Amino acid sequence: MPRASTYHKNPQFYIEKAKEYIINNPHKKKEYYEKFKLNKKAYMIKNWKNFERKNIALDLQQYTWDEIYNIWLNQKECMGCGLDFNANRRKCLDHDHKDGKFRGVICYSCNRIDIFKNLEL
């Protein structure tokens, strides 16, 4: 990958090179996505654990990280608004900001408006 200063001088050139690489190496793209699928669980749990570095102690209560991941993976609709998750409606772990207790899986919109901050789901 070029330096940012070089890229910004001619971004279209590098975009075209990336497209050309993908066309000429379709197996590389497939390998990348297969590797990502295998590591997605570890990636998600690592990101959730990063809450602790931001001084947000996430209290899992009786759950393990694996159980939290399975809840997150299998939740098909937002526990707040009830709408189905899809590419445009992302999932978020909902937790109480006062005591850090995990409450469930809600959509990004519900998480941003924070109407559930004092609610037990």
Secondary structure, 3 states (H helix, E strand, C coil): CCCHHHHHHCHHHHHHHHHHHHHHCHHHHHHHHHHHHHHHHHHHHHHHHHHHHHCCCCECCCCCHHHHHHHHHHCCECCCCCCECECCECEEEEECCCCCEEEEEEEHHHHHHCCCCCCCC
